[in-house]
Amino acid sequence: MLPGRANVEERQKTFVRLYVGVVVGLALGAFVLAVSLHFPDGSDATGASFSGVLAFAALAVGLQLAEHRLAVSSVTGAISFIVYIAGALVFGPVWGAAITGVSVALVQAVRRNPPIKVAFNVAQHVLAILVGALIYVGMDGPIPPDSIDRSLFQFVGFVVGFFGVNTTAVSGVVAISERRRFSDVWISNTWSFAGYDLAASVLSLGIVWLYVHTPLGVLGIAVVVLPILFIRHVYQVNHQLQETNHELLELMVKAIEARDPYTSGHSQRVADIARLLAREIGLGFKDVASVATAALLHDVGKIHEEYAPLLRKEAKLTVEEKRLMDSHALRSAELVATISNLRGPVEQFVRHHHENFDGSGYPDGLAGEDIPIGARIIAIADTADAMTTDRPYRRALTFEKVLSVLARFSWKQFDPRLVSAFRTSAAIRHMIENRLRSDVPFLDPSEQNGSRATSPLPTAARSSLLSDASSVPDSARVANE
Ligand SMILES: [Fe+2]
């Protein structure tokens, strides 16, 4: 293992431990505060029955064990939060926290999770419930809620507090341990489930009503929860399908690049840079995802056999060979379009990733804003990665050198607005300089499994790729295929 990587991983572990320590401290502090507010004279004024608390805790444990947790996200893969919220509404913040803490701890123990994970999961759940419940009580919400009129507004406060703490705490630890940006993790882990979770949380009120005001008692919880478990399962299957589709695309690209060690990891790195640049210019969540997918697949057409001899050729390509090589943009777009939900923007971004801003590119000679924005972004990301990767005839160029080359070819090959966004982006600079400095691949969770290797030096240069940028004449184009 490289010393740079070892240090980075050790530092990460320390950060994670510190972070968990802070969350545990906050949960303990909130618990002490709740006890001092609700049992000021040492007595339990909530009227909580021991058997009732036990029944809620048992149900929460049963539900957690029954849940199919998401493989891709640890934020909201659960439904037991409905029971935690209902428990806090029926028995008050302290007993609600106790139900939550004990049931989460039991399930974590059954799963034999490592102590740090147990501590974090218990603490973040307890903290979320306490913050939500204290907001509810602070807004004069009655325990247990007696009428919708007197508790709905306060209940919204509870839910906002609960999810605010829950998603922030978990996204924080994922961001640290996977070295991703907090906002990225928060959006990707919360977005698909936000509507569902907020709607499902209303069912806590249903549970409370059935428990407090009907003879069903604890059975009322099952009446409410079982149908939701089914709906949840459908959501999860759908989400996992989307993840699997994306992973299959990555697998395909890796398989193609495996034939040529020189380009190993290139497409994924281009996708990483393109994603940051797309975000930098303010594209929406969906458009950013389309740009990243197109960047991942931009050269997928090179899988065709006709390109193999050209990719292997060490000498300069002839005019005829260059023309054939240029057709890879079209062939890539054709391949991408075989996947129905990639037709449209993603297909267009791939098709036009070799267009030049002044209209001198291919395949259609589009110019300026006529070139789809995603294609203009990929053109820059592709070139930036080519320049910052070691070549047999030169070392990777510095970030400053990349900036000067991009500036030189601004208006000619590249969109000047995007070049400017690239130059001023702290995130892009950080990503590229970090990689150049530590020889560690770009920051992405997949690399943590060792699934993405740095490009080893190939035995032969490919003349069709970028030559040393310092020797690129002004009249030439920065090759970025
Ligand atoms: Fe290309």
Residues whose N, C-alpha, C, O or C-beta is under 5 A from the ligand:
A	BS01	LIG	H298 D299 N480 E481
